[in-house]
């Protein structure tokens, strides 16, 4: 079915297309009577405005782009929900894109959103991203940018992050209080601020308890279920650890998979703590001790920041959201 155009409405009303365009835009150069007549006829004929054309005229749009590493992660889907909770009543649309942890896809997503003249950009960088060179076009164009969760500190923008150091510190301290001494760390990309700060919190807790820091049980790029399982099998066979703090729930899940495969259990043989409070962490067996990140709140704050940046101009500040430790069966000894 052919879409109704401004020319169709103009023909029916016997006015010029420019009059229809101005009337639909609420231009006061067109009389109130004509504006109301045009809007009523447009609604009757099922006219849908071309948002892309409108964006080209204005130089921007009411659409906000959000780029995330993985849409199937509970954490990121909750952030999207939190963003929409704020954007929808404010009259903004949301365009969602995912990178699958690929820098190339991140660059392509940014290019696509910029070509669509988005009014603002929300971004959580991929695990492959190490610098902000590819964000220079966004900054130079004046399009407001808000980074969240995984951020690049050198990029001048609003940054909404968790207190990752504190969350990791509390999680590791919990394991120490339970009597575990040889605690491994499973982290992500060691160049990302998120994982840098989680490793700092882990080391801070060990130092407080006078436990030597052993670099051989600090593993990077070990954030998936598969890599977590492989790392746990290796460390247990070498008898190097009695617990693991993982900077993500998926690698913690992999660690428990490994224990089950080897006929061992948590918390009796090894303690395991994750980070994120993914839905499976509560219902798996044993239930997983983890750190809550409050994704919905992060999404709310990111949306508020992007709207403020659109109205007042690009900004540069950091807002930190506290975390909360949740103790469950995988680490609590009876």
Secondary structure, 3 states (H helix, E strand, C coil): CCCCCHHHHHHHHCCCHHHHHHHHCCCCCCCHHHHHHHHHHHHHHCCCCCHHHHHHHHCCCCEEEEEECCCCCHHHHHHHHHHHHHHCCCCCEEEEEECCCCHHHHHHHHHHHHHCCCCEEEECCCCCCCCCHHHHHHHHHCCEEEEECCCCCCCCCEEEEECHHHHHHHHHHHHHHCCCCCEEEECCCCCCHHHHHHHHHHHHHHHHCCCCCCHHHEECCCCCHHHHHHHHHHHHHCCCCCEEEECCHHHHHHHHHHHHHCCCCCCCCCEEECCECCCHHHHCCCCCEEEECCHHHHHHHHHHHHHHHHHHCCCCCEEEECCEEECCCCCCCC
